[in-house]
Amino acid sequence: MTSPYIRKENQSESDDIVWHNTTVSLQERMQLKQQKPAVLWFTGLSGSGKSTIANAVESKLLSLGKHSYLLDGDNVRHGLNKDLGFSDTDRIENIRRIGEVAKLFVDSGTIVLTAFISPFASDRDHARKLLGHDQFLEVFIDTPLAVCEQRDPKGLYKKARAGHIKNFTGIDSSYEAPTNPEIHVKTANSTVEECAEFVVKNLIDMGYLSLEEARHAL
């Protein structure tokens, strides 16, 4: 079945649609904001702590005077993606749209954090290809399924096990874990604060934050 949301590959774009080059450049926006923009793409199972850790990381970025925005999976489905369900086709379209939105945020000079299960490796790779080579950082929130199910903050695993939710990742829909993420966060034996600090330390090591800034964040 062909998704109604995805343009067929052999369908050419309209000649009437032309990309408009803006006068203000990315470099000028970066200089104004005094930061290196990037997407921190948080991925992991439901209940792994993606949104919670991403929120904690953004708070640390705010304390450093960084310009950022957190795109949360549930929040986006209240508006931009409220027309999508949870079939594989709709999940693919959900992540495609987020990748495009994240690209625009990066072009504005913003550090954008995305917290989505994004279960399919090909979709995450597609989002990566939309951005520059150093603008996409895959952050794998690695939490065992048993731990996620034990936490079950929204009661979703219980509903999925009872058959009330279909296509639930980890139960009856697959999750393709990252094989080589830029940042690998193992959460089972760590606090939210420790996980957030680990992400920030990696941003320092990779040159997205300076050592001077680090003294204020950690």
Buried (B, 14 or more C-beta within 10 A) or exposed (E): EEBEBEEEEEEEEEEEEEEEEEEEEBEEBBEEBEBBBBBBBBBBBBBBBBBBBBBBBBEBBEEBEBBBBBBBBEEBBEEBBEEBEBBEBBBBBBBBBBBEBBBEBBBBBBBBBBBBBBBBBEBBEBBBEBBEEEBBBBBBBBBEBEBBBEBBEEEBBEBBBEEEBEBBBBBEBEBBEBEEBBBBBEBEEBEBEEBBBBBBBBBBEBEBBEEEBBEEBE
